[in-house]
Amino acid sequence: MAAGKDGANDYVIGVFDDPSRLDATQWNALLETQSSATPFMRLEYLNALHDSASATIRTGWTAQFIAVHEHERLVAACPLYVKDHSYGEYVFDWAWADAYQRHGLAYYPKLLIAVPFTPVPGVRLLARDDALKRFLLRAVQSLAQEAELSSAHLLFADERDLEAAQGARWMTRSTVQFHWSNRSPIPYADFADFLGSMQHDKRKKIRQERRRVHDTGIEFSARLGSEISESDWDFFYRCYTLTYRAHHSTPYLTREFFARVAASMAPHWLMFIASRGGKRLAASLVTVDPSRRSAFGRYWGCVEHIDCLHFEACYYQPLAWCITQHYQRFEGGAQGEHKMARGLLPVAAPSAHWLAHPQFAQAVADFLRREGRAVDDYMDDLNERRPFKA
């Protein structure tokens, strides 16, 4: 840990290479004051990523969490990492790194304000007020300059974080995700009511997909929090690793990570298990936030390929559960235009970026302006193809 003091504000700034050295009660209390808090920013979740060896120096994530205290009270903080690569971020800057390399410059290491492996929009700069959000960004930028790092990045930020970054003259960028929102002011009564709000061809397609799964004899069970047994977690993790194996990739998260969050954040986990004749065939994992009535689709996998099982496990079962439980929002994860036909609509997922090299910063700014216009056009096109009735 490194510490310093700002005489004008009497702030003590600490940089922590192990998030477990921070006070979880103070961190989570500060998080709860933020309008777009999610369970992924709870210190238990971030600790689990570190302590399970999922996001560590060995995997290219060096923790440098910033905490700002005023008279021993935490008033601002953010999860910060030194990154040796761009894996597990979901905001792609590989072309920027390649351009640096072709000009004989080092893009890595870089600084990253993010939740590892978690492309869920929400607050990243925990702060008592907007001035402290700007203070955090100045601290991150100073760290990057002192260490002669190429850049600093703020991923999947909320609106207030983005405003602070824009005020600090960071460049902004947006990707597109697909989220479901419950009907307002009268919520959907059930899944059939939800289907009834969709256009005929979309409604017919969903019914056909669900029928294909049902006709194979598959049944689903939903297990929440402490209802999820260790055996369930073991089966889910097997499915999770098989999904990565099918894509010739390696899982980011260890079994130990899931064991830790199951113990420390039990109320935030919802698991759907698909079975046939008593044999388990697939599992999907959803993170839930009961206080904000929000759910987040995370991971899934299967031991046997069955047509349309992915849609049932990852969208239709969670959506039906959300409607029954009067949830307001379900996020389907990063990317995936196919989600739109299942009732999830496009939303912008913003990030912000600071580059130390002036010429490269200008080149990236020019690129982001062009990319931004293309993303705006894409969003307009998607919104013209909304799956719901006029």
Disulfide bonds with the S-S distance in Angstrom:
none
